[in-house]
């Protein structure tokens, strides 16, 4: 018996079938025997993971023929072999390590695999393979690498490593009986689920590598992330019965929603499908609204633009083809899907090869799109009752607060932030009262209680600058929806942060003037690497304001996943955290900050701080400013619930992120110390940084409770 009825899926792209299917079936089976995926029990390390009957029923050649309908025969064979390998790895790892919960054996197994993916000619040759996963990877890499660029190989090898190594995260959660919170789950599923890896293979299959200049831009990252989330959430719906009920897995979004929201399985499945729909609509919006502008801004020539187009089309083909395969594969629960029973709104024929005639334009998808584009600004919402916040940490108060208050106000006045706006009689962003009500020196004194007087003044200055600029930008460009002027404003800001300390343009407004002054005082003692990192944190924040403006122009409430990830930037949390990180000096190796553990700590802390602000600023933003970039409102619209239900869910999410922060400190930080063999000094510095993150969260909450900036009378 199925644990739930499959929902009505949103699938706007037709699935097409590659004519080389039968050839790929024959080839992939022969290859599986050749590398030992199929064959004797000894080849499979005494464990018969797959037999031929099981292999035929799963039909990975059909998956790849649907997901890569335009690939030629040789490319389809290669891609199919990659998918046979990755699914076999998943089952092989399950049998050898997940069921036994052998963490040490799993780590040793995974540590060998990157050696089979040399990128540069100077890299050491791969070792001798010892089991089918290693043999398969060695063969596949030797067939793939010669036709790819170094840039693509680096990205593909990195995503392959993520896919392999983050299996330890799943295993650790199984051992601890721990189900991830929703934000953590989406972030980690991208790595362990393999869809970013699939996106890389799409580039190879359509012979259209993404131009290196735009690989790391927001639109391309969002396309990959939304594609990945769509693939993974769809898989969670079809695989819940096998993974959760039969295999004891706990990395499944339906289970995550069941536990987090305390709801029944059917409701959790429907909510997972709504999130899947939202991510697909985010993909469409990015492709249509952001991609053309990106190509123009980076000056891509017609060939490069066609490469980007082919890649996007390849992702669409994969999404629709993957859905069609899930409906047919014996690996998954696929009886009674809405498309098979009632059919979508636009009905049509069924059967192999007819998917194009029955596109899934679901009712739920239409309702979600309408809710996200019908926001009416300035509606009375009233004060939001504050929940009981979970805050296990405390913070102090700097003894230099009074001096920082006095000096920072004088600095703010010198920068022109308290002046009236030119050409707007009586118009201003801040006056003395607004400045005093915000009391950003108090915030600095709470998040950096141990700072020296000069350090506290610098932190206060950055908080003032970021908060003022965040008020200045929408006042000048948001209400008029003036994207062209906003981009010109934003494009000038990097010039006031010269990496080499060189000359800068003449500042024309308080934002530029304040940035120039703060940068000169902050960057001078930094190394070049530190300057680049800090500059990027500032630019991420200022560029995120363009994302908010684009949503305002479309009157589009953002997708919840996109909102959380962009909120970290709009809030400027990485800017203030960067000051804490830089204070640790060069004792901590840079690669430590790139580990899953430290990134998990930072993201959890940032989300707690951002959502804290959303709870306190809900009435100010929604009712008085006509703003909809607020986590409480985003949840309210996505779940179609009232504001009281929404704030409870947001607070539960804050609590879950805080508990994840505590969990990482207790379970993963000691392992990180050991894995990187950190000496006593480095460990103390890293623990000091963690303490500063605690102060940051506690200080942000305490400041919001104390100041008048977000109260109704202001």
Helices and strands as residue ranges (DSSP letters): H 21-35, H 52-58, H 60-67, H 73-93, I 94-98, H 103-113, G 114-116, H 132-144, G 145-147, H 150-165, H 167-176, H 182-193, H 195-205, G 212-214, H 218-240, I 241-246, H 253-261, H 265-285, I 286-290, H 291-297, H 302-326, H 338-341, G 355-357, H 363-372, H 401-414, H 432-438, H 440-447, H 453-473, I 474-478, H 483-493, G 494-496, H 510-523, H 528-554, H 560-570, H 573-582, H 590-593, H 596-619, I 620-624, H 631-639, H 643-663, I 664-668, H 669-675, H 680-706
